[in-house]
């Protein structure tokens, strides 16, 4: 048996470059972010190590579309020949990370300005470039400049070069697949997206004005104006309903207090007439560098009407720097955001009740859905949320003042008009609960109060009908029974409505389920499943009236009372009037009718008119 020996890993650089550059990052444009980050950090290094009184850091970016060349240049610290070998040509070793570790104890404020971390962001250049050339001169060297060239294989060349000042220039020969980087407008948008908040000016194509803001809105002189302008420019939204600034979060431990640095803002977008758009997302920055947008896990689940921008240097980016790790710091940031958002909303409810009402009513559908799941949030919004009713939008306290202490609602838009008509006949508005969250919200509201009744009208509208003696109307009822209708007489309002056709609550469901188990399609379901569904449906149907509905004559209607007095079964005109009333009621109900049924009803209406016209 041979003696053990320690061997070194063998590195196949082209394969590693392919994995890192093509599979680590989801978008080619991240190469621009990584190279800008490197330029920022070398400028920061010069600030920290150079200690020059008049140094003004600067990054320049330009494109030459004809030569397919993109150039990123900085006046930072630069690299010596040894540092080129130690850091630029050594994958996974990061000077920035080492510098941050050294500064973390001696100068923690300086350490927080450094962004780089992993030591292979430079490889992203090969995601977009077939050839990369680096020309660099170190501030701390002997004044020599060097050129580093690589085509992304195992080899690179380092040769003497000329550069008048300290700093680094990176030239990328852009691949055809990354040609979008040679389009000026698109490249400018990418730079703004990633580097808008970096404090070092980025000049594009020699422009004297920086392309980036250089300061986030929460560091501006006029924070409120800067935040409003930023929301309008970046989120394309005018006049947010409210903005809640964020601040550092103190975490009380057993024997210590830890501060989580947190900056940014949360805001509630303006709402449309019926907002069903869910937000609940954040744009995340770490040390002023953009990481990701539409991050939904940091905000509490009930905050689906909120958006925001945060910068937290303690959050840990993934290796691709396109997302953040879910760890203890992530959980602390979640807690901080929920506490500060809840406190901001509570303060607004107390100090600016009109604004708070606009928020709740502007995002009613989304807020109602989350209030059902969150008891504390429900308590904050339950009396402010508005519901759509037959009299317009009303809060529930306003609604109850107009009703008899009962919440009357319908769950279907189709066919609910006659239930609304019945309720309005009794002077009661009807709530439209066809949206998914409204019914459970009403149920929770009624249960919390304890003394509020809840009445679902579609399928239960008979509660608004008053029974009457049927004997005076037997001749009319016999006529409808001969038509095959289930007919009854009752008194209801409004008296101008002669008759209504009411269906049981689950009529459509039972009909479709019966169809599925074989009444119209024998092969719709497997035999065993069909048996279970059939038994369930029949049990359900047994508790309901005939699915054809019940035709109610209105004893309060003068027309019905007169017909009861004069009706003669041998009078064709009388039969035509009664048939006309039935067919109109079928059409008005709007339920349980196919196109063929509707066509037949209209034919009957026309036939009745023909009879009446002689």
C-alpha positions as CSV (number, residue, x, y, z in Angstrom):
1,X,0.0,0.0,0.0
2,X,1.4,3.3,-1.1
3,X,2.1,6.1,1.5
4,X,-0.5,8.8,1.8
5,X,0.3,12.1,0.0
6,X,-1.3,15.5,-0.1
7,X,-2.2,16.6,-3.5
8,X,-3.5,19.9,-4.8
9,X,-6.8,20.4,-6.7
10,X,-6.5,20.9,-10.5
11,X,-8.4,23.8,-11.9
12,X,-9.8,23.8,-15.4
13,X,-10.3,27.5,-15.8
14,X,-12.4,27.5,-19.0
15,X,-14.9,25.2,-17.4
16,X,-15.0,27.2,-14.2
17,X,-15.4,30.4,-16.1
18,X,-18.3,28.9,-18.0
19,X,-20.0,27.8,-14.8
20,X,-19.4,31.0,-12.9
21,X,-20.0,33.4,-15.8
22,X,-22.9,31.6,-17.5
23,X,-24.7,29.9,-14.6
24,X,-24.0,31.9,-11.5
25,X,-25.7,35.0,-12.8
26,X,-29.3,35.0,-14.3
27,X,-28.7,38.2,-16.4
28,X,-25.7,39.2,-18.5
29,X,-26.1,42.8,-17.4
30,X,-24.8,42.0,-13.9
31,X,-21.3,42.2,-15.4
32,X,-21.8,46.0,-15.4
33,X,-22.7,46.0,-11.8
34,X,-19.7,43.9,-10.8
35,X,-17.2,46.0,-12.7
36,X,-18.7,49.3,-11.3
37,X,-18.6,47.8,-7.9
38,X,-14.9,47.0,-8.3
39,X,-14.2,50.5,-9.6
40,X,-16.1,51.9,-6.5
41,X,-14.1,49.8,-4.1
42,X,-10.7,50.7,-5.6
43,X,-11.7,54.4,-5.3
44,X,-12.8,53.8,-1.7
45,X,-9.5,52.0,-1.0
46,X,-7.7,55.2,-2.3
47,X,-9.8,57.3,0.1
48,X,-9.0,55.0,3.0
49,X,-5.3,54.2,2.3
50,X,-4.2,57.2,0.3
51,X,-5.4,59.9,2.7
52,X,-5.1,62.6,0.0
53,X,-6.6,65.9,0.9
54,X,-7.8,66.9,-2.6
55,X,-8.7,63.5,-4.1
56,X,-11.9,63.4,-6.0
57,X,-13.0,59.8,-7.0
58,X,-14.5,59.3,-10.4
59,X,-15.7,56.5,-12.6
60,X,-16.1,56.9,-16.4
61,X,-18.0,54.6,-18.8
62,X,-18.1,54.8,-22.6
63,X,-18.9,52.7,-25.6
64,X,-17.6,52.4,-29.1
65,X,-20.3,50.5,-30.9
66,X,-18.2,50.2,-34.2
67,X,-15.3,48.5,-32.4
68,X,-17.7,46.6,-30.1
69,X,-15.8,48.0,-27.1
70,X,-17.2,49.0,-23.7
71,X,-14.7,50.8,-21.3
72,X,-15.0,51.3,-17.6
73,X,-12.3,53.5,-16.1
74,X,-11.6,54.8,-12.6
75,X,-9.0,57.0,-10.8
76,X,-8.9,54.6,-7.8
77,X,-5.9,53.0,-6.1
78,X,-4.9,50.7,-8.9
79,X,-2.9,47.5,-8.7
80,X,0.7,46.6,-8.6
81,X,2.1,43.7,-10.6
82,X,2.1,41.5,-7.5
83,X,-1.6,42.5,-6.7
84,X,-2.6,41.6,-10.3
85,X,-1.3,38.1,-9.6
86,X,-2.6,37.9,-6.0
87,X,-6.1,39.2,-6.7
88,X,-7.0,39.7,-10.3
89,X,-5.6,36.3,-11.4
90,X,-6.6,34.4,-8.2
91,X,-10.2,33.3,-8.2
92,X,-11.9,33.6,-4.9
93,X,-9.5,36.0,-3.2
94,X,-10.8,39.5,-2.7
95,X,-8.7,42.4,-1.6
96,X,-11.9,44.3,-0.7
97,X,-12.9,41.5,1.7
98,X,-9.5,41.5,3.3
99,X,-9.4,45.3,3.6
100,X,-12.9,45.3,5.1
101,X,-11.9,42.7,7.7
102,X,-8.8,44.8,8.6
103,X,-10.8,47.9,8.9
104,X,-13.8,46.4,10.8
105,X,-12.0,46.9,14.1
106,X,-9.8,50.0,13.4
107,X,-12.2,52.0,11.2
108,X,-15.7,50.4,11.0
109,X,-17.2,53.4,9.3
110,X,-14.7,53.1,6.4
111,X,-15.4,49.4,6.3
112,X,-19.1,49.9,5.6
113,X,-18.4,51.7,2.4
114,X,-16.7,48.7,0.7
115,X,-19.0,46.5,-1.3
116,X,-17.0,43.6,-2.8
117,X,-17.0,40.3,-0.9
118,X,-16.5,37.1,-2.8
119,X,-13.5,37.6,-5.1
120,X,-14.9,36.3,-8.4
121,X,-17.2,39.1,-9.6
122,X,-14.6,40.1,-12.1
123,X,-15.2,36.8,-13.9
124,X,-18.6,38.1,-14.9
125,X,-16.8,40.2,-17.5
126,X,-16.4,37.0,-19.5
127,X,-20.2,36.7,-19.5
128,X,-20.3,39.6,-22.0
129,X,-16.8,39.9,-23.4
130,X,-14.7,37.7,-25.7
131,X,-11.6,39.5,-24.6
132,X,-10.9,41.6,-21.4
133,X,-8.0,44.1,-21.2
134,X,-7.1,45.7,-17.9
135,X,-4.7,48.6,-17.7
136,X,-3.8,49.6,-14.2
137,X,-1.3,51.7,-12.2
138,X,-1.0,51.6,-8.4
139,X,-0.9,54.7,-6.2
140,X,1.4,52.8,-3.9
141,X,3.8,51.3,-6.4
142,X,6.8,52.7,-8.2
143,X,4.8,54.4,-10.8
144,X,4.8,51.5,-13.3
145,X,1.6,50.6,-15.2
146,X,0.7,47.1,-16.4
147,X,-1.6,45.6,-18.9
148,X,-3.5,42.3,-18.2
149,X,-5.2,40.5,-21.1
150,X,-7.3,37.4,-21.1
151,X,-9.7,35.7,-23.6
152,X,-11.2,33.6,-20.8
153,X,-9.1,30.5,-21.2
154,X,-6.3,29.2,-19.0
155,X,-3.9,31.9,-20.0
156,X,-3.4,35.6,-19.4
157,X,-0.6,38.0,-20.3
158,X,0.8,40.8,-18.1
159,X,3.0,43.4,-19.9
160,X,4.3,46.9,-19.1
161,X,1.9,49.6,-20.2
162,X,1.4,53.4,-20.0
163,X,-1.1,55.1,-17.8
164,X,-0.5,58.7,-16.7
165,X,-2.3,58.5,-13.3
166,X,-3.2,55.9,-10.7
167,X,-6.3,53.9,-11.4
168,X,-7.7,51.2,-13.6
169,X,-9.2,51.0,-17.1
170,X,-11.1,47.9,-18.2
171,X,-11.8,47.3,-21.9
172,X,-14.5,44.7,-22.9
173,X,-14.8,43.4,-26.4
174,X,-18.5,42.7,-26.4
175,X,-19.8,39.4,-27.6
176,X,-22.7,39.4,-30.1
177,X,-25.0,37.9,-27.5
178,X,-24.4,40.9,-25.3
179,X,-24.8,43.6,-28.0
180,X,-27.6,45.2,-26.0
181,X,-24.8,46.8,-23.8
182,X,-23.7,48.8,-26.8
183,X,-27.0,50.6,-26.9
184,X,-26.6,53.8,-25.1
185,X,-30.0,54.2,-23.6
186,X,-30.1,50.6,-22.3
187,X,-26.6,50.8,-20.8
188,X,-27.5,54.1,-19.1
189,X,-30.6,52.5,-17.5
190,X,-28.5,49.5,-16.3
191,X,-26.0,51.9,-14.7
192,X,-28.8,53.8,-12.9
193,X,-30.5,50.7,-11.7
194,X,-27.4,49.2,-10.1
195,X,-25.4,52.3,-9.1
196,X,-27.8,55.2,-8.5
197,X,-27.0,55.4,-4.8
198,X,-23.2,55.0,-5.0
199,X,-21.5,58.1,-3.6
200,X,-18.8,58.1,-6.4
201,X,-19.9,60.0,-9.6
202,X,-20.3,57.9,-12.7
203,X,-19.9,59.9,-15.9
204,X,-21.2,58.4,-19.1
205,X,-19.4,59.2,-22.4
206,X,-17.6,62.2,-21.0
207,X,-20.6,64.0,-19.8
208,X,-19.8,66.6,-17.1
209,X,-22.9,65.7,-15.0
210,X,-22.9,62.3,-13.2
211,X,-25.4,59.7,-14.4
212,X,-26.1,58.4,-10.9
213,X,-27.9,60.3,-8.1
214,X,-24.9,59.6,-5.8
215,X,-27.1,59.8,-2.7
216,X,-30.3,57.9,-1.9
217,X,-33.4,60.1,-1.2
218,X,-33.2,59.5,2.5
219,X,-29.8,61.3,2.6
220,X,-31.0,64.3,0.6
221,X,-31.4,67.8,2.1
222,X,-35.2,67.7,1.4
223,X,-35.9,64.1,2.1
224,X,-39.7,64.4,1.4
225,X,-39.3,66.0,-2.0
226,X,-36.4,63.7,-3.0
227,X,-38.5,60.6,-2.0
228,X,-41.5,61.7,-3.9
229,X,-39.4,62.4,-7.0
230,X,-37.7,59.1,-6.7
231,X,-40.9,57.2,-6.5
232,X,-42.2,59.0,-9.5
233,X,-39.1,58.3,-11.6
234,X,-38.4,54.7,-10.5
235,X,-41.8,53.3,-9.7
236,X,-43.7,55.4,-12.3
237,X,-46.2,56.4,-9.6
238,X,-47.5,59.9,-8.7
239,X,-48.7,61.0,-5.3
240,X,-48.3,57.9,-3.0
241,X,-50.9,57.8,-0.4
242,X,-48.3,57.9,2.4
243,X,-44.5,57.4,2.9
244,X,-43.1,55.9,6.1
245,X,-39.3,56.6,6.6
246,X,-37.3,53.7,8.1
247,X,-34.6,54.0,10.8
248,X,-32.1,51.8,12.6
249,X,-33.6,48.9,14.6
250,X,-32.5,48.2,18.2
251,X,-32.6,44.5,19.2
252,X,-32.6,44.0,22.9
253,X,-30.7,40.8,23.9
254,X,-30.3,39.4,27.4
255,X,-27.1,41.3,28.3
256,X,-26.7,43.6,25.3
257,X,-28.3,45.8,22.7
258,X,-27.6,45.2,19.0
259,X,-28.4,47.9,16.4
260,X,-29.4,46.7,12.9
261,X,-28.6,49.6,10.5
262,X,-31.6,50.2,8.3
263,X,-32.4,53.0,6.0
264,X,-35.1,53.6,3.3
265,X,-38.8,54.1,3.1
266,X,-42.1,52.2,2.7
267,X,-45.0,53.7,0.7
268,X,-48.5,52.9,-0.2
269,X,-49.2,53.4,-4.0
270,X,-52.2,55.3,-5.1
271,X,-55.1,53.0,-5.9
272,X,-57.4,52.6,-8.9
273,X,-61.2,52.6,-8.4
274,X,-61.0,48.9,-7.6
275,X,-57.5,47.9,-6.7
276,X,-56.8,44.2,-6.9
277,X,-53.1,44.5,-7.5
278,X,-50.9,43.0,-4.8
279,X,-47.6,44.6,-4.0
280,X,-45.9,43.8,-0.8
281,X,-42.4,44.1,-2.3
282,X,-39.1,45.8,-1.7
283,X,-36.1,47.0,-3.7
284,X,-33.1,45.9,-1.7
285,X,-29.7,47.7,-1.5
286,X,-26.6,46.7,0.4
287,X,-24.1,49.4,1.1
288,X,-25.8,51.6,-1.6
289,X,-25.5,48.9,-4.3
290,X,-28.7,47.5,-5.8
291,X,-29.2,43.8,-5.1
292,X,-32.8,42.9,-6.1
293,X,-36.3,44.2,-6.6
294,X,-39.7,42.8,-5.9
295,X,-38.4,41.1,-2.8
296,X,-41.6,39.9,-1.1
297,X,-40.4,37.9,2.0
298,X,-39.0,40.8,4.0
299,X,-42.4,42.5,4.4
300,X,-45.2,40.9,6.6
301,X,-47.7,38.9,4.6
302,X,-50.5,41.3,5.4
303,X,-48.7,44.3,3.8
304,X,-49.6,43.4,0.2
305,X,-50.6,47.1,-0.4
306,X,-47.1,48.4,0.5
307,X,-43.9,48.9,-1.5
308,X,-40.5,50.2,-0.5
309,X,-36.8,50.6,-0.8
310,X,-34.3,49.6,1.9
311,X,-30.6,49.6,2.4
312,X,-29.2,47.3,5.1
313,X,-25.5,46.7,5.2
314,X,-25.8,43.6,7.4
315,X,-28.0,41.7,5.0
316,X,-25.9,39.0,3.2
317,X,-26.1,38.8,-0.6
318,X,-26.0,35.5,-2.4
319,X,-22.8,34.7,-4.4
320,X,-24.4,36.1,-7.5
321,X,-25.5,39.2,-5.6
322,X,-29.0,38.9,-7.1
323,X,-30.8,38.0,-3.9
324,X,-30.2,37.9,-0.2
325,X,-29.7,35.0,2.2
326,X,-32.5,34.0,4.6
327,X,-30.6,34.0,7.9
328,X,-30.8,35.6,11.4
329,X,-30.1,39.1,10.0
330,X,-32.9,38.5,7.4
331,X,-35.3,37.6,10.3
332,X,-34.2,40.7,12.2
333,X,-34.9,42.9,9.2
334,X,-38.3,41.3,8.8
335,X,-39.1,42.1,12.4
336,X,-37.8,45.7,12.1
337,X,-39.9,46.3,9.0
338,X,-43.1,44.9,10.4
339,X,-42.7,46.9,13.6
340,X,-41.9,50.2,11.9
341,X,-44.7,49.7,9.3
342,X,-47.3,48.9,11.9
343,X,-46.2,51.8,14.1
344,X,-46.3,54.2,11.0
345,X,-49.8,53.0,10.1
346,X,-51.0,53.3,13.7
347,X,-49.6,56.8,13.9
348,X,-51.3,57.7,10.7
349,X,-54.6,56.3,11.8
350,X,-54.4,58.5,14.9
351,X,-53.0,61.7,13.4
352,X,-54.2,61.6,9.8
353,X,-57.4,59.6,9.8
354,X,-58.5,60.9,6.4
355,X,-55.2,59.6,4.8
356,X,-55.6,56.3,6.6
357,X,-59.1,55.9,5.3
358,X,-57.9,56.6,1.8
359,X,-55.3,53.9,2.1
360,X,-57.8,51.3,3.4
361,X,-60.5,52.2,0.9
362,X,-58.1,52.6,-2.0
363,X,-56.8,49.0,-1.5
364,X,-60.0,47.5,0.0
365,X,-59.8,44.2,-1.9
366,X,-56.2,43.4,-1.0
367,X,-56.5,44.7,2.6
368,X,-59.7,42.8,3.3
369,X,-58.1,39.6,2.2
370,X,-55.2,39.9,4.6
371,X,-57.4,41.3,7.4
372,X,-59.3,38.0,7.5
373,X,-56.0,36.2,8.2
374,X,-54.5,38.7,10.7
375,X,-56.6,39.5,13.8
376,X,-54.6,42.6,14.9
377,X,-54.7,44.0,11.4
378,X,-58.4,43.3,11.2
379,X,-59.0,45.4,14.3
380,X,-57.3,48.3,12.6
381,X,-59.2,48.2,9.4
382,X,-62.6,46.6,10.1
383,X,-64.6,49.7,10.6
384,X,-62.9,51.7,7.7
385,X,-63.0,49.1,4.9
386,X,-65.8,49.8,2.4
387,X,-67.9,47.2,0.7
388,X,-69.7,47.6,-2.6
389,X,-73.5,47.7,-2.1
390,X,-76.6,48.5,-4.1
391,X,-76.3,52.0,-2.8
392,X,-72.6,52.5,-3.6
393,X,-69.5,51.9,-1.4
394,X,-70.2,51.9,2.4
395,X,-68.3,51.2,5.5
396,X,-69.9,48.5,7.6
397,X,-70.9,50.9,10.4
398,X,-72.5,53.1,7.8
399,X,-74.3,50.1,6.2
400,X,-75.6,48.9,9.6
401,X,-77.1,52.3,10.2
402,X,-79.2,51.8,7.1
403,X,-80.2,48.3,7.8
404,X,-81.9,46.6,10.8
405,X,-78.6,45.3,12.3
406,X,-78.4,42.6,9.7
407,X,-75.7,42.3,6.9
408,X,-77.6,41.3,3.8
409,X,-75.3,40.1,1.0
410,X,-75.2,38.2,-2.3
411,X,-72.2,36.0,-3.4
412,X,-73.0,36.0,-7.2
413,X,-73.1,38.9,-9.5
414,X,-75.1,36.8,-12.0
415,X,-78.7,36.6,-11.0
416,X,-78.2,38.7,-7.8
417,X,-80.2,41.6,-9.2
418,X,-83.6,40.3,-8.1
419,X,-82.3,39.6,-4.5
420,X,-81.0,43.2,-4.4
421,X,-84.4,44.4,-5.7
422,X,-86.1,42.5,-2.9
423,X,-83.8,43.9,-0.2
424,X,-84.2,47.4,-1.5
425,X,-88.0,46.9,-1.4
426,X,-87.6,46.5,2.3
427,X,-85.4,49.6,2.5
428,X,-82.2,47.6,3.0
429,X,-79.0,47.9,0.8
430,X,-77.4,44.7,-0.4
431,X,-73.6,43.9,-0.1
432,X,-71.9,42.5,-3.2
433,X,-69.8,39.6,-1.7
434,X,-68.9,38.1,-5.0
435,X,-65.2,39.0,-4.4
436,X,-63.4,36.1,-2.6
437,X,-62.5,37.9,0.6
438,X,-65.8,39.8,1.3
439,X,-67.9,36.9,2.7
440,X,-65.3,35.7,5.2
441,X,-64.7,39.3,6.2
442,X,-68.4,39.8,6.9
443,X,-68.5,36.6,8.8
444,X,-65.6,37.7,11.0
445,X,-67.1,41.1,11.5
446,X,-70.5,39.7,12.6
447,X,-68.8,37.1,14.9
448,X,-66.7,39.8,16.6
449,X,-69.7,42.0,17.3
450,X,-71.9,39.2,18.5
451,X,-75.2,41.0,17.9
452,X,-75.1,41.3,14.1
453,X,-77.0,38.9,12.0
454,X,-75.8,37.8,8.6
455,X,-78.2,36.9,5.8
456,X,-77.1,35.6,2.4
457,X,-79.8,36.5,-0.1
458,X,-78.9,34.4,-3.1
459,X,-80.6,31.1,-2.3
460,X,-82.1,32.5,0.9
461,X,-84.1,35.5,-0.4
462,X,-87.3,33.8,0.7
463,X,-86.6,35.4,4.1
464,X,-87.8,38.6,2.6
465,X,-91.1,37.1,1.4
466,X,-94.2,37.1,3.6
467,X,-96.6,34.1,3.2
468,X,-100.2,34.8,2.3
469,X,-103.4,32.7,2.0
470,X,-103.1,30.9,-1.4
471,X,-106.8,30.2,-1.9
472,X,-107.6,33.5,-3.8
473,X,-104.8,32.7,-6.3
474,X,-105.4,28.9,-6.8
475,X,-106.5,29.4,-10.4
476,X,-103.3,31.3,-11.3
477,X,-101.2,28.7,-9.5
478,X,-102.9,25.8,-11.4
479,X,-102.0,27.5,-14.7
480,X,-98.3,27.6,-13.8
481,X,-98.4,24.0,-12.4
482,X,-99.7,22.9,-15.8
483,X,-96.6,24.7,-17.4
484,X,-94.5,22.5,-15.1
485,X,-93.5,25.4,-12.8
486,X,-93.3,25.1,-9.1
487,X,-95.6,28.1,-8.2
488,X,-96.4,29.8,-4.9
489,X,-97.9,33.1,-3.8
490,X,-96.3,35.5,-1.3
491,X,-96.3,39.2,-0.4
492,X,-93.1,41.1,-1.0
493,X,-91.8,44.6,-1.9
494,X,-91.6,46.4,-4.1
495,X,-95.2,46.1,-5.1
496,X,-94.4,47.0,-8.7
497,X,-92.8,43.6,-9.2
498,X,-95.5,41.1,-10.2
499,X,-93.4,37.9,-9.8
500,X,-89.9,36.5,-9.3
501,X,-88.3,33.1,-9.9
502,X,-86.0,32.1,-7.0
503,X,-83.5,29.3,-7.2
504,X,-81.8,27.3,-4.3
505,X,-78.4,28.5,-3.3
506,X,-76.4,25.7,-4.9
507,X,-78.5,25.1,-7.9
508,X,-75.7,25.7,-10.5
509,X,-73.3,23.5,-8.6
510,X,-75.7,20.6,-8.3
511,X,-76.6,20.8,-12.0
512,X,-72.9,20.8,-13.1
513,X,-72.1,18.0,-10.6
514,X,-74.9,15.8,-11.9
515,X,-73.7,16.4,-15.4
516,X,-70.2,15.4,-14.4
517,X,-71.4,12.1,-12.8
518,X,-73.2,10.9,-15.8
519,X,-76.6,12.5,-16.5
520,X,-75.3,14.0,-19.7
521,X,-71.8,12.5,-20.0
522,X,-71.3,9.0,-18.8
523,X,-67.5,9.1,-19.2
524,X,-66.9,12.4,-17.4
525,X,-65.6,10.8,-14.2
526,X,-64.2,7.4,-13.1
527,X,-66.8,5.1,-11.8
528,X,-65.7,5.1,-8.1
529,X,-65.3,8.8,-8.0
530,X,-68.6,9.3,-9.8
531,X,-70.3,7.3,-7.1
532,X,-68.9,9.4,-4.3
533,X,-69.7,12.7,-6.0
534,X,-73.2,11.4,-6.9
535,X,-74.0,10.5,-3.3
536,X,-72.7,13.9,-2.1
537,X,-74.7,15.8,-4.7
538,X,-77.9,13.9,-4.0
539,X,-77.6,14.5,-0.3
540,X,-77.1,18.2,-1.0
541,X,-80.0,18.3,-3.5
542,X,-82.3,16.6,-1.0
543,X,-81.9,19.7,1.2
544,X,-82.8,22.0,-1.6
545,X,-86.0,22.8,-3.5
546,X,-86.4,21.6,-7.1
547,X,-83.6,23.0,-9.2
548,X,-86.0,24.5,-11.6
549,X,-86.6,27.2,-9.0
550,X,-89.8,28.4,-7.3
551,X,-92.0,31.0,-9.1
552,X,-93.5,33.4,-6.6
553,X,-96.5,35.6,-7.5
554,X,-96.5,38.9,-5.6
555,X,-99.8,39.3,-3.7
556,X,-98.8,42.9,-3.0
557,X,-98.8,43.7,-6.7
558,X,-102.1,45.2,-7.9
559,X,-101.8,43.4,-11.3
560,X,-101.6,40.0,-9.6
561,X,-104.6,40.7,-7.4
562,X,-106.7,41.9,-10.4
563,X,-105.7,38.8,-12.4
564,X,-106.7,36.6,-9.5
565,X,-110.2,38.2,-9.6
566,X,-110.8,38.1,-13.4
567,X,-108.8,35.1,-14.6
568,X,-110.7,32.6,-16.7
569,X,-109.0,29.6,-18.0
570,X,-110.8,29.7,-21.3
571,X,-109.6,33.3,-22.0
572,X,-106.5,33.1,-24.3
573,X,-105.5,36.7,-23.4
574,X,-105.4,35.8,-19.7
575,X,-103.2,32.8,-20.4
576,X,-100.9,34.9,-22.5
577,X,-100.5,37.5,-19.7
578,X,-99.7,34.8,-17.2
579,X,-97.2,33.1,-19.5
580,X,-95.6,36.4,-20.3
581,X,-95.1,37.1,-16.5
582,X,-93.4,33.7,-16.1
583,X,-91.0,34.0,-19.0
584,X,-90.0,37.6,-18.0
585,X,-89.3,36.2,-14.5
586,X,-87.1,33.5,-15.9
587,X,-85.1,36.0,-18.0
588,X,-84.9,38.4,-15.1
589,X,-83.6,35.7,-12.7
590,X,-80.6,35.2,-15.0
591,X,-79.7,31.8,-13.5
592,X,-79.9,28.2,-14.6
593,X,-80.5,29.2,-18.3
594,X,-78.7,27.9,-21.3
595,X,-78.7,29.8,-24.6
596,X,-81.4,27.4,-25.8
597,X,-83.5,28.2,-22.6
598,X,-83.2,31.9,-23.2
599,X,-84.2,31.5,-26.9
600,X,-87.2,29.5,-25.9
601,X,-88.2,32.1,-23.3
602,X,-88.1,34.9,-25.8
603,X,-90.1,32.8,-28.3
604,X,-92.8,32.4,-25.6
605,X,-92.7,36.1,-24.9
606,X,-93.3,36.9,-28.6
607,X,-96.1,34.3,-28.8
608,X,-97.8,35.9,-25.8
609,X,-97.6,39.3,-27.4
610,X,-99.0,37.9,-30.7
611,X,-102.0,36.5,-28.7
612,X,-102.6,39.8,-27.0
613,X,-102.4,41.7,-30.3
614,X,-105.0,39.3,-31.8
